[in-house]
């Protein structure tokens, strides 16, 4: 098995509700951070759960064994909208 297949950092959350870990090599973590910055910069206006936001596709940014795999990056207008959308997604 090729260890480099779907290389990227891993997010694991098996230890509890309020605890998660982002684990990767220095290079993987720097590339992950750069992908976040690029996604924020390229986000386009879109409706997300009925709210005006900006979104960008955010696929294949974590390794294949990560417990968290992303679909979209969502840029909100303010902290209140972030919290509101978080509740909408969880429900």
C-alpha angles and dihedrals in degrees: 000000000000108000091203094060108119090355115189140109121301128229115207126183105169096118098072149310097282098036130079135153131216105205128183147112119287090256093048092050093048091049090048091052090049091051089054092051092047092048092050091050093048097044115128131206111275144151113255116184088338095309129114106245141134119256138187131185109256105184129153096010096128129056122269093256094053116122088217120060117178129222104176140008111220123201112203130200096236145344093274091057090048091056093043092052092046089057092046092052094047093050 
